[in-house]
Amino acid sequence: MPPRRATVRATSAETVLAYAFDAEAFTATEAIDATGLTRSTVLGACAELVRLGWLRDLDDARAAGEYQKGRPARRYALDPDAGVVVGVDAGQHRVAALVADLRGTVLARAEGALGDTGLDVPVRLGVTADTIATALAGAGVDPERVLVTVVGVPAPVDATGASPADGGFWDAMNPGFRGVVGHGRVVVENDANAAALAEGPSSGDASFAALLSGERFGAGLVVDGSLLRGARGGAGELRVLDLVDGVGSSNGIGRTARDLVRAARDAGRIGPGSLLDAGVSADGEAGPGAAEVFAAAALGDPVALEVVDRLGDRLARVCVLLASLLDIDRVVVAGAIAEAASGVIDRARAHLAAWAYDPTPEVVASRLGGDVVVLGALASALDTVRADPLGFPLPARTAAAV
């Protein structure tokens, strides 16, 4: 499709539509007051947006019971069903997809399991496509109505949606979704950046890091209100932790918990009857995992308490690194592990309080659980539509039905 010409009429329609995204039902007078456009310009823009399918022409104000005297005012509202957006978390072990209308109301959710096949590119692409298709079917939505699909992946992503070739993990995590996920405009985003977009509303004006902390550490960084990306999308990519004393790798809380318990078991330090003596963890991994560690620590198991303290020390060092480089106010520990890791966060706070480093960031747990990435991807999809809505031609049947 050729680029849309930036005409005065298009600019007026964009202005009115931007207002409609944030308003409920509105009259032309209310749009005039909000936008500063003339009455004739607003009425013309509204008529054009109704024709295109973005706005609904509602009952007039008198019929709605909001007008008593004089000529009744026409009322308009964004048509939230004009199109849909899709957010996807394409992680290493699972894929989750959400479908939402243009108000951000979630219409359906679907999840697909990758297990140990996440590095197998054909399997990964197939499960992602199938999960999106299941979510769309659950919402009762024709794929032609999808305006934007945003896919969050555990790899740095540049402005074109590509990841640096590393001959391994990054290549497998971002193998190229545009040719497979053929629903609307396809945008690939780093998963931690998506998490930061989801966490933004709860962090207000704070500069913060959304720190994904399960299998690996990865940070979405918001400084002075702006999401940091870098020329190659590498801002917040924490492979540098390989060089940080006391950390040594980018392995996250969940993976490190398993490694520490395994080392304690090999050393004969875990007694029979301990929760750490489990053969399989709650998440299906061999041996006990983070869930068993946290449960055992709550019961006073000495090995589990030691593991929790070491995890807290590890988390605190990561927080110091981020705060020292970026002067951030807060680290939000995010991902499925966040809620269960309260003991680790408490130990990290204690370590930070004892160390002579300044600034010391506030460390909090995310409240969004394991859906933080897919929710951020959905928010990114909505932002993409709102940034240039008239650049998205609506399906013909949607426009014709209005």
Contacts in CASP RR format, 6 or more apart in sequence:
PFRMAT RR
TARGET T0000
AUTHOR 0000-0000-0000
METHOD contacts of the structure
MODEL  1
MPPRRATVRATSAETVLAYAFDAEAFTATEAIDATGLTRSTVLGACAELV
RLGWLRDLDDARAAGEYQKGRPARRYALDPDAGVVVGVDAGQHRVAALVA
DLRGTVLARAEGALGDTGLDVPVRLGVTADTIATALAGAGVDPERVLVTV
VGVPAPVDATGASPADGGFWDAMNPGFRGVVGHGRVVVENDANAAALAEG
PSSGDASFAALLSGERFGAGLVVDGSLLRGARGGAGELRVLDLVDGVGSS
NGIGRTARDLVRAARDAGRIGPGSLLDAGVSADGEAGPGAAEVFAAAALG
DPVALEVVDRLGDRLARVCVLLASLLDIDRVVVAGAIAEAASGVIDRARA
HLAAWAYDPTPEVVASRLGGDVVVLGALASALDTVRADPLGFPLPARTAA
AV
1 393 0 8 1.000
4 10 0 8 1.000
4 390 0 8 1.000
4 391 0 8 1.000
9 44 0 8 1.000
9 45 0 8 1.000
9 48 0 8 1.000
10 390 0 8 1.000
12 37 0 8 1.000
12 41 0 8 1.000
12 42 0 8 1.000
12 44 0 8 1.000
12 45 0 8 1.000
13 45 0 8 1.000
13 48 0 8 1.000
13 49 0 8 1.000
13 390 0 8 1.000
14 389 0 8 1.000
14 390 0 8 1.000
15 35 0 8 1.000
15 37 0 8 1.000
15 45 0 8 1.000
16 31 0 8 1.000
16 35 0 8 1.000
16 37 0 8 1.000
16 42 0 8 1.000
16 45 0 8 1.000
16 46 0 8 1.000
16 49 0 8 1.000
17 45 0 8 1.000
17 49 0 8 1.000
17 54 0 8 1.000
17 55 0 8 1.000
17 78 0 8 1.000
17 389 0 8 1.000
17 390 0 8 1.000
18 386 0 8 1.000
18 389 0 8 1.000
19 26 0 8 1.000
19 31 0 8 1.000
19 34 0 8 1.000
19 35 0 8 1.000
20 26 0 8 1.000
20 31 0 8 1.000
20 49 0 8 1.000
20 54 0 8 1.000
20 55 0 8 1.000
20 76 0 8 1.000
20 77 0 8 1.000
20 78 0 8 1.000
21 78 0 8 1.000
21 102 0 8 1.000
21 386 0 8 1.000
21 389 0 8 1.000
23 30 0 8 1.000
23 31 0 8 1.000
23 34 0 8 1.000
23 77 0 8 1.000
23 78 0 8 1.000
24 77 0 8 1.000
25 58 0 8 1.000
25 64 0 8 1.000
25 75 0 8 1.000
25 76 0 8 1.000
25 77 0 8 1.000
26 34 0 8 1.000
26 75 0 8 1.000
26 76 0 8 1.000
26 77 0 8 1.000
27 61 0 8 1.000
27 73 0 8 1.000
27 74 0 8 1.000
27 75 0 8 1.000
27 76 0 8 1.000
28 39 0 8 1.000
28 42 0 8 1.000
28 43 0 8 1.000
28 46 0 8 1.000
28 73 0 8 1.000
28 74 0 8 1.000
28 76 0 8 1.000
29 39 0 8 1.000
29 73 0 8 1.000
31 37 0 8 1.000
31 42 0 8 1.000
31 46 0 8 1.000
31 76 0 8 1.000
32 38 0 8 1.000
32 39 0 8 1.000
32 42 0 8 1.000
35 42 0 8 1.000
37 45 0 8 1.000
46 55 0 8 1.000
46 57 0 8 1.000
46 74 0 8 1.000
46 76 0 8 1.000
49 55 0 8 1.000
49 76 0 8 1.000
50 56 0 8 1.000
50 57 0 8 1.000
50 76 0 8 1.000
50 402 0 8 1.000
51 399 0 8 1.000
51 402 0 8 1.000
52 390 0 8 1.000
52 394 0 8 1.000
52 399 0 8 1.000
53 79 0 8 1.000
53 82 0 8 1.000
53 394 0 8 1.000
53 398 0 8 1.000
53 399 0 8 1.000
53 402 0 8 1.000
54 78 0 8 1.000
54 79 0 8 1.000
54 82 0 8 1.000
54 389 0 8 1.000
54 394 0 8 1.000
55 76 0 8 1.000
55 77 0 8 1.000
55 78 0 8 1.000
55 79 0 8 1.000
55 402 0 8 1.000
56 76 0 8 1.000
56 77 0 8 1.000
56 78 0 8 1.000
56 79 0 8 1.000
56 402 0 8 1.000
57 74 0 8 1.000
57 75 0 8 1.000
57 76 0 8 1.000
57 402 0 8 1.000
58 64 0 8 1.000
58 74 0 8 1.000
58 75 0 8 1.000
58 76 0 8 1.000
58 77 0 8 1.000
59 75 0 8 1.000
60 67 0 8 1.000
60 72 0 8 1.000
60 73 0 8 1.000
60 74 0 8 1.000
60 75 0 8 1.000
61 67 0 8 1.000
61 72 0 8 1.000
61 73 0 8 1.000
61 74 0 8 1.000
61 75 0 8 1.000
62 68 0 8 1.000
62 72 0 8 1.000
63 72 0 8 1.000
64 75 0 8 1.000
67 73 0 8 1.000
78 102 0 8 1.000
78 103 0 8 1.000
79 102 0 8 1.000
79 398 0 8 1.000
79 402 0 8 1.000
80 101 0 8 1.000
80 102 0 8 1.000
80 103 0 8 1.000
80 104 0 8 1.000
80 105 0 8 1.000
81 101 0 8 1.000
81 102 0 8 1.000
81 398 0 8 1.000
82 102 0 8 1.000
82 394 0 8 1.000
82 398 0 8 1.000
83 101 0 8 1.000
83 102 0 8 1.000
83 145 0 8 1.000
83 146 0 8 1.000
83 147 0 8 1.000
83 394 0 8 1.000
83 395 0 8 1.000
83 398 0 8 1.000
84 99 0 8 1.000
84 100 0 8 1.000
84 101 0 8 1.000
84 102 0 8 1.000
84 107 0 8 1.000
84 139 0 8 1.000
84 141 0 8 1.000
84 145 0 8 1.000
84 146 0 8 1.000
84 147 0 8 1.000
85 99 0 8 1.000
85 100 0 8 1.000
85 102 0 8 1.000
85 104 0 8 1.000
85 146 0 8 1.000
85 147 0 8 1.000
85 148 0 8 1.000
85 149 0 8 1.000
85 150 0 8 1.000
85 378 0 8 1.000
85 381 0 8 1.000
85 382 0 8 1.000
85 384 0 8 1.000
85 385 0 8 1.000
86 97 0 8 1.000
86 98 0 8 1.000
86 99 0 8 1.000
86 100 0 8 1.000
86 132 0 8 1.000
86 135 0 8 1.000
86 136 0 8 1.000
86 146 0 8 1.000
86 148 0 8 1.000
86 149 0 8 1.000
86 150 0 8 1.000
86 183 0 8 1.000
86 378 0 8 1.000
86 381 0 8 1.000
87 97 0 8 1.000
87 98 0 8 1.000
87 99 0 8 1.000
87 100 0 8 1.000
87 149 0 8 1.000
87 150 0 8 1.000
87 151 0 8 1.000
87 152 0 8 1.000
87 374 0 8 1.000
87 376 0 8 1.000
87 377 0 8 1.000
87 378 0 8 1.000
87 380 0 8 1.000
87 381 0 8 1.000
88 95 0 8 1.000
88 96 0 8 1.000
88 97 0 8 1.000
88 98 0 8 1.000
88 128 0 8 1.000
88 131 0 8 1.000
88 132 0 8 1.000
88 149 0 8 1.000
88 150 0 8 1.000
88 151 0 8 1.000
88 152 0 8 1.000
88 181 0 8 1.000
88 374 0 8 1.000
88 377 0 8 1.000
89 95 0 8 1.000
89 96 0 8 1.000
89 97 0 8 1.000
89 152 0 8 1.000
89 191 0 8 1.000
89 194 0 8 1.000
89 371 0 8 1.000
89 373 0 8 1.000
89 374 0 8 1.000
89 377 0 8 1.000
90 124 0 8 1.000
90 128 0 8 1.000
90 151 0 8 1.000
90 152 0 8 1.000
90 153 0 8 1.000
90 173 0 8 1.000
90 177 0 8 1.000
91 114 0 8 1.000
91 118 0 8 1.000
91 152 0 8 1.000
91 153 0 8 1.000
91 154 0 8 1.000
91 173 0 8 1.000
91 191 0 8 1.000
91 373 0 8 1.000
92 114 0 8 1.000
92 118 0 8 1.000
92 119 0 8 1.000
92 154 0 8 1.000
92 173 0 8 1.000
92 215 0 8 1.000
93 113 0 8 1.000
93 114 0 8 1.000
93 115 0 8 1.000
93 116 0 8 1.000
93 118 0 8 1.000
93 215 0 8 1.000
94 111 0 8 1.000
94 112 0 8 1.000
94 113 0 8 1.000
94 114 0 8 1.000
94 115 0 8 1.000
95 111 0 8 1.000
95 112 0 8 1.000
95 114 0 8 1.000
95 127 0 8 1.000
95 128 0 8 1.000
95 131 0 8 1.000
96 109 0 8 1.000
96 110 0 8 1.000
96 111 0 8 1.000
96 112 0 8 1.000
96 131 0 8 1.000
96 371 0 8 1.000
96 373 0 8 1.000
96 374 0 8 1.000
97 109 0 8 1.000
97 110 0 8 1.000
97 111 0 8 1.000
97 131 0 8 1.000
97 132 0 8 1.000
97 134 0 8 1.000
97 135 0 8 1.000
97 374 0 8 1.000
98 106 0 8 1.000
98 108 0 8 1.000
98 109 0 8 1.000
98 135 0 8 1.000
98 371 0 8 1.000
98 374 0 8 1.000
98 375 0 8 1.000
98 377 0 8 1.000
98 378 0 8 1.000
99 106 0 8 1.000
99 107 0 8 1.000
99 108 0 8 1.000
99 109 0 8 1.000
99 135 0 8 1.000
99 136 0 8 1.000
99 138 0 8 1.000
99 139 0 8 1.000
99 141 0 8 1.000
100 106 0 8 1.000
100 107 0 8 1.000
100 378 0 8 1.000
100 381 0 8 1.000
100 382 0 8 1.000
101 107 0 8 1.000
102 382 0 8 1.000
102 385 0 8 1.000
104 378 0 8 1.000
104 382 0 8 1.000
106 378 0 8 1.000
107 138 0 8 1.000
107 139 0 8 1.000
107 140 0 8 1.000
107 141 0 8 1.000
108 135 0 8 1.000
108 136 0 8 1.000
108 137 0 8 1.000
108 138 0 8 1.000
108 139 0 8 1.000
108 140 0 8 1.000
108 141 0 8 1.000
109 135 0 8 1.000
110 131 0 8 1.000
110 132 0 8 1.000
110 134 0 8 1.000
110 135 0 8 1.000
110 138 0 8 1.000
111 131 0 8 1.000
112 127 0 8 1.000
112 130 0 8 1.000
112 131 0 8 1.000
113 127 0 8 1.000
114 123 0 8 1.000
114 124 0 8 1.000
114 127 0 8 1.000
117 123 0 8 1.000
117 124 0 8 1.000
118 124 0 8 1.000
118 172 0 8 1.000
119 168 0 8 1.000
119 169 0 8 1.000
119 172 0 8 1.000
120 172 0 8 1.000
121 172 0 8 1.000
121 175 0 8 1.000
124 172 0 8 1.000
124 173 0 8 1.000
124 175 0 8 1.000
125 175 0 8 1.000
125 176 0 8 1.000
125 177 0 8 1.000
125 180 0 8 1.000
126 180 0 8 1.000
128 151 0 8 1.000
128 177 0 8 1.000
128 180 0 8 1.000
128 181 0 8 1.000
129 180 0 8 1.000
129 181 0 8 1.000
132 149 0 8 1.000
132 181 0 8 1.000
132 183 0 8 1.000
133 143 0 8 1.000
136 142 0 8 1.000
136 143 0 8 1.000
136 146 0 8 1.000
136 183 0 8 1.000
142 395 0 8 1.000
143 182 0 8 1.000
143 183 0 8 1.000
144 395 0 8 1.000
145 395 0 8 1.000
145 398 0 8 1.000
146 183 0 8 1.000
146 184 0 8 1.000
147 184 0 8 1.000
147 185 0 8 1.000
147 381 0 8 1.000
147 385 0 8 1.000
147 392 0 8 1.000
147 394 0 8 1.000
148 184 0 8 1.000
148 185 0 8 1.000
148 186 0 8 1.000
148 187 0 8 1.000
148 381 0 8 1.000
148 384 0 8 1.000
148 385 0 8 1.000
148 392 0 8 1.000
149 181 0 8 1.000
149 182 0 8 1.000
149 183 0 8 1.000
149 184 0 8 1.000
149 185 0 8 1.000
149 186 0 8 1.000
149 187 0 8 1.000
149 381 0 8 1.000
150 186 0 8 1.000
150 187 0 8 1.000
150 188 0 8 1.000
150 189 0 8 1.000
150 194 0 8 1.000
150 376 0 8 1.000
150 377 0 8 1.000
150 378 0 8 1.000
150 380 0 8 1.000
150 381 0 8 1.000
150 384 0 8 1.000
151 177 0 8 1.000
151 181 0 8 1.000
151 186 0 8 1.000
151 187 0 8 1.000
151 188 0 8 1.000
151 189 0 8 1.000
151 377 0 8 1.000
152 188 0 8 1.000
152 189 0 8 1.000
152 190 0 8 1.000
152 191 0 8 1.000
152 194 0 8 1.000
152 373 0 8 1.000
152 377 0 8 1.000
153 163 0 8 1.000
153 173 0 8 1.000
153 174 0 8 1.000
153 188 0 8 1.000
153 189 0 8 1.000
153 190 0 8 1.000
153 191 0 8 1.000
154 169 0 8 1.000
154 173 0 8 1.000
154 190 0 8 1.000
154 191 0 8 1.000
154 212 0 8 1.000
154 216 0 8 1.000
155 163 0 8 1.000
155 169 0 8 1.000
155 170 0 8 1.000
155 173 0 8 1.000
155 174 0 8 1.000
155 190 0 8 1.000
156 163 0 8 1.000
156 164 0 8 1.000
156 170 0 8 1.000
156 190 0 8 1.000
156 232 0 8 1.000
156 233 0 8 1.000
156 234 0 8 1.000
156 237 0 8 1.000
157 163 0 8 1.000
157 174 0 8 1.000
157 188 0 8 1.000
157 189 0 8 1.000
157 190 0 8 1.000
157 193 0 8 1.000
157 233 0 8 1.000
158 164 0 8 1.000
158 229 0 8 1.000
158 231 0 8 1.000
158 232 0 8 1.000
158 233 0 8 1.000
159 229 0 8 1.000
159 233 0 8 1.000
161 174 0 8 1.000
161 187 0 8 1.000
161 188 0 8 1.000
161 189 0 8 1.000
162 174 0 8 1.000
162 188 0 8 1.000
163 170 0 8 1.000
163 171 0 8 1.000
163 173 0 8 1.000
163 174 0 8 1.000
164 170 0 8 1.000
164 232 0 8 1.000
164 234 0 8 1.000
165 171 0 8 1.000
174 188 0 8 1.000
176 188 0 8 1.000
177 186 0 8 1.000
177 188 0 8 1.000
178 186 0 8 1.000
178 188 0 8 1.000
179 186 0 8 1.000
185 384 0 8 1.000
185 392 0 8 1.000
187 380 0 8 1.000
187 381 0 8 1.000
187 384 0 8 1.000
189 377 0 8 1.000
189 380 0 8 1.000
190 220 0 8 1.000
190 233 0 8 1.000
190 234 0 8 1.000
190 237 0 8 1.000
191 212 0 8 1.000
191 373 0 8 1.000
192 210 0 8 1.000
192 211 0 8 1.000
192 212 0 8 1.000
192 218 0 8 1.000
192 219 0 8 1.000
192 220 0 8 1.000
192 236 0 8 1.000
192 334 0 8 1.000
193 220 0 8 1.000
193 227 0 8 1.000
193 229 0 8 1.000
194 372 0 8 1.000
194 373 0 8 1.000
194 374 0 8 1.000
194 376 0 8 1.000
194 377 0 8 1.000
194 379 0 8 1.000
194 380 0 8 1.000
195 210 0 8 1.000
195 212 0 8 1.000
195 220 0 8 1.000
195 334 0 8 1.000
195 335 0 8 1.000
195 366 0 8 1.000
195 368 0 8 1.000
195 372 0 8 1.000
195 373 0 8 1.000
195 376 0 8 1.000
196 208 0 8 1.000
196 209 0 8 1.000
196 210 0 8 1.000
196 220 0 8 1.000
196 221 0 8 1.000
196 222 0 8 1.000
196 227 0 8 1.000
197 227 0 8 1.000
197 376 0 8 1.000
197 379 0 8 1.000
197 380 0 8 1.000
197 383 0 8 1.000
198 210 0 8 1.000
198 368 0 8 1.000
198 372 0 8 1.000
198 373 0 8 1.000
198 375 0 8 1.000
198 376 0 8 1.000
198 379 0 8 1.000
199 208 0 8 1.000
199 210 0 8 1.000
199 332 0 8 1.000
199 334 0 8 1.000
199 366 0 8 1.000
199 368 0 8 1.000
199 372 0 8 1.000
200 208 0 8 1.000
200 210 0 8 1.000
200 222 0 8 1.000
202 332 0 8 1.000
202 367 0 8 1.000
203 222 0 8 1.000
203 330 0 8 1.000
203 332 0 8 1.000
205 225 0 8 1.000
206 328 0 8 1.000
206 329 0 8 1.000
206 330 0 8 1.000
207 222 0 8 1.000
207 223 0 8 1.000
207 224 0 8 1.000
207 225 0 8 1.000
207 326 0 8 1.000
207 327 0 8 1.000
207 328 0 8 1.000
207 329 0 8 1.000
207 330 0 8 1.000
208 222 0 8 1.000
208 328 0 8 1.000
208 329 0 8 1.000
208 330 0 8 1.000
208 331 0 8 1.000
208 332 0 8 1.000
208 361 0 8 1.000
209 219 0 8 1.000
209 220 0 8 1.000
209 221 0 8 1.000
209 222 0 8 1.000
209 236 0 8 1.000
209 322 0 8 1.000
209 326 0 8 1.000
209 328 0 8 1.000
209 330 0 8 1.000
209 331 0 8 1.000
209 332 0 8 1.000
209 361 0 8 1.000
210 219 0 8 1.000
210 220 0 8 1.000
210 222 0 8 1.000
210 332 0 8 1.000
210 334 0 8 1.000
210 366 0 8 1.000
210 372 0 8 1.000
211 217 0 8 1.000
211 218 0 8 1.000
211 219 0 8 1.000
211 220 0 8 1.000
211 318 0 8 1.000
211 319 0 8 1.000
211 322 0 8 1.000
211 331 0 8 1.000
211 332 0 8 1.000
211 333 0 8 1.000
211 334 0 8 1.000
212 218 0 8 1.000
212 219 0 8 1.000
212 334 0 8 1.000
212 335 0 8 1.000
212 372 0 8 1.000
212 373 0 8 1.000
213 252 0 8 1.000
213 253 0 8 1.000
213 254 0 8 1.000
213 315 0 8 1.000
213 333 0 8 1.000
213 334 0 8 1.000
213 335 0 8 1.000
213 337 0 8 1.000
213 338 0 8 1.000
213 341 0 8 1.000
214 252 0 8 1.000
214 253 0 8 1.000
214 254 0 8 1.000
214 255 0 8 1.000
214 290 0 8 1.000
214 335 0 8 1.000
214 336 0 8 1.000
214 337 0 8 1.000
215 251 0 8 1.000
215 252 0 8 1.000
215 254 0 8 1.000
215 255 0 8 1.000
216 238 0 8 1.000
216 250 0 8 1.000
216 251 0 8 1.000
216 252 0 8 1.000
216 255 0 8 1.000
217 238 0 8 1.000
217 241 0 8 1.000
217 250 0 8 1.000
217 251 0 8 1.000
217 252 0 8 1.000
217 318 0 8 1.000
218 236 0 8 1.000
218 237 0 8 1.000
218 238 0 8 1.000
218 250 0 8 1.000
219 236 0 8 1.000
219 238 0 8 1.000
219 322 0 8 1.000
220 227 0 8 1.000
220 228 0 8 1.000
220 235 0 8 1.000
220 236 0 8 1.000
221 227 0 8 1.000
221 228 0 8 1.000
221 235 0 8 1.000
221 236 0 8 1.000
221 322 0 8 1.000
221 326 0 8 1.000
221 328 0 8 1.000
222 228 0 8 1.000
223 326 0 8 1.000
223 327 0 8 1.000
223 328 0 8 1.000
228 235 0 8 1.000
228 236 0 8 1.000
228 326 0 8 1.000
229 235 0 8 1.000
238 250 0 8 1.000
238 318 0 8 1.000
239 250 0 8 1.000
241 247 0 8 1.000
241 248 0 8 1.000
241 249 0 8 1.000
241 250 0 8 1.000
241 318 0 8 1.000
241 321 0 8 1.000
242 248 0 8 1.000
242 249 0 8 1.000
242 250 0 8 1.000
244 317 0 8 1.000
244 318 0 8 1.000
244 321 0 8 1.000
245 317 0 8 1.000
246 313 0 8 1.000
246 314 0 8 1.000
246 317 0 8 1.000
247 314 0 8 1.000
247 317 0 8 1.000
247 318 0 8 1.000
251 259 0 8 1.000
253 290 0 8 1.000
253 311 0 8 1.000
253 314 0 8 1.000
253 315 0 8 1.000
253 333 0 8 1.000
253 337 0 8 1.000
253 341 0 8 1.000
253 344 0 8 1.000
254 289 0 8 1.000
254 290 0 8 1.000
254 337 0 8 1.000
256 311 0 8 1.000
256 314 0 8 1.000
257 289 0 8 1.000
257 290 0 8 1.000
257 293 0 8 1.000
257 307 0 8 1.000
257 311 0 8 1.000
258 281 0 8 1.000
258 285 0 8 1.000
258 287 0 8 1.000
258 288 0 8 1.000
258 289 0 8 1.000
258 290 0 8 1.000
260 293 0 8 1.000
260 307 0 8 1.000
260 310 0 8 1.000
260 311 0 8 1.000
261 270 0 8 1.000
261 276 0 8 1.000
261 287 0 8 1.000
261 288 0 8 1.000
261 289 0 8 1.000
261 292 0 8 1.000
261 293 0 8 1.000
261 303 0 8 1.000
261 307 0 8 1.000
262 287 0 8 1.000
264 270 0 8 1.000
264 276 0 8 1.000
264 303 0 8 1.000
264 306 0 8 1.000
264 307 0 8 1.000
265 276 0 8 1.000
265 277 0 8 1.000
269 303 0 8 1.000
270 276 0 8 1.000
270 277 0 8 1.000
270 303 0 8 1.000
271 277 0 8 1.000
274 296 0 8 1.000
274 301 0 8 1.000
274 303 0 8 1.000
274 304 0 8 1.000
275 288 0 8 1.000
275 292 0 8 1.000
275 295 0 8 1.000
275 296 0 8 1.000
275 299 0 8 1.000
275 301 0 8 1.000
275 304 0 8 1.000
276 288 0 8 1.000
276 292 0 8 1.000
276 293 0 8 1.000
276 296 0 8 1.000
276 301 0 8 1.000
276 303 0 8 1.000
276 304 0 8 1.000
277 288 0 8 1.000
278 287 0 8 1.000
278 288 0 8 1.000
278 289 0 8 1.000
278 292 0 8 1.000
279 286 0 8 1.000
279 287 0 8 1.000
279 288 0 8 1.000
280 286 0 8 1.000
280 287 0 8 1.000
281 287 0 8 1.000
281 288 0 8 1.000
281 289 0 8 1.000
281 290 0 8 1.000
281 291 0 8 1.000
281 292 0 8 1.000
282 289 0 8 1.000
282 291 0 8 1.000
282 292 0 8 1.000
283 289 0 8 1.000
283 291 0 8 1.000
288 296 0 8 1.000
290 337 0 8 1.000
290 340 0 8 1.000
290 341 0 8 1.000
291 340 0 8 1.000
292 304 0 8 1.000
293 304 0 8 1.000
293 307 0 8 1.000
293 308 0 8 1.000
294 304 0 8 1.000
294 308 0 8 1.000
294 340 0 8 1.000
294 341 0 8 1.000
294 343 0 8 1.000
294 344 0 8 1.000
295 304 0 8 1.000
296 303 0 8 1.000
296 304 0 8 1.000
297 304 0 8 1.000
297 305 0 8 1.000
297 307 0 8 1.000
297 308 0 8 1.000
297 343 0 8 1.000
308 343 0 8 1.000
308 344 0 8 1.000
308 347 0 8 1.000
309 347 0 8 1.000
311 341 0 8 1.000
311 344 0 8 1.000
311 347 0 8 1.000
312 344 0 8 1.000
312 345 0 8 1.000
312 347 0 8 1.000
312 348 0 8 1.000
312 351 0 8 1.000
313 347 0 8 1.000
313 348 0 8 1.000
313 351 0 8 1.000
315 333 0 8 1.000
315 344 0 8 1.000
315 345 0 8 1.000
315 347 0 8 1.000
315 348 0 8 1.000
315 363 0 8 1.000
316 347 0 8 1.000
316 348 0 8 1.000
316 349 0 8 1.000
316 351 0 8 1.000
316 352 0 8 1.000
316 355 0 8 1.000
316 363 0 8 1.000
318 331 0 8 1.000
319 331 0 8 1.000
319 348 0 8 1.000
319 352 0 8 1.000
319 361 0 8 1.000
319 363 0 8 1.000
320 352 0 8 1.000
320 355 0 8 1.000
320 357 0 8 1.000
320 360 0 8 1.000
322 328 0 8 1.000
322 331 0 8 1.000
322 361 0 8 1.000
323 331 0 8 1.000
323 357 0 8 1.000
323 359 0 8 1.000
323 360 0 8 1.000
323 361 0 8 1.000
324 357 0 8 1.000
324 359 0 8 1.000
327 359 0 8 1.000
328 361 0 8 1.000
329 359 0 8 1.000
329 361 0 8 1.000
329 362 0 8 1.000
330 361 0 8 1.000
330 362 0 8 1.000
330 363 0 8 1.000
330 364 0 8 1.000
331 361 0 8 1.000
331 362 0 8 1.000
331 363 0 8 1.000
331 364 0 8 1.000
332 364 0 8 1.000
332 365 0 8 1.000
332 366 0 8 1.000
333 341 0 8 1.000
333 345 0 8 1.000
333 363 0 8 1.000
333 364 0 8 1.000
333 365 0 8 1.000
333 366 0 8 1.000
334 366 0 8 1.000
334 368 0 8 1.000
334 369 0 8 1.000
334 372 0 8 1.000
335 366 0 8 1.000
335 368 0 8 1.000
335 369 0 8 1.000
335 370 0 8 1.000
335 372 0 8 1.000
335 373 0 8 1.000
336 369 0 8 1.000
336 370 0 8 1.000
338 365 0 8 1.000
338 366 0 8 1.000
338 369 0 8 1.000
338 370 0 8 1.000
338 372 0 8 1.000
339 365 0 8 1.000
339 366 0 8 1.000
339 367 0 8 1.000
339 369 0 8 1.000
341 365 0 8 1.000
342 365 0 8 1.000
345 363 0 8 1.000
345 364 0 8 1.000
345 365 0 8 1.000
348 363 0 8 1.000
349 363 0 8 1.000
352 360 0 8 1.000
352 361 0 8 1.000
352 363 0 8 1.000
353 360 0 8 1.000
366 372 0 8 1.000
368 375 0 8 1.000
385 392 0 8 1.000
END
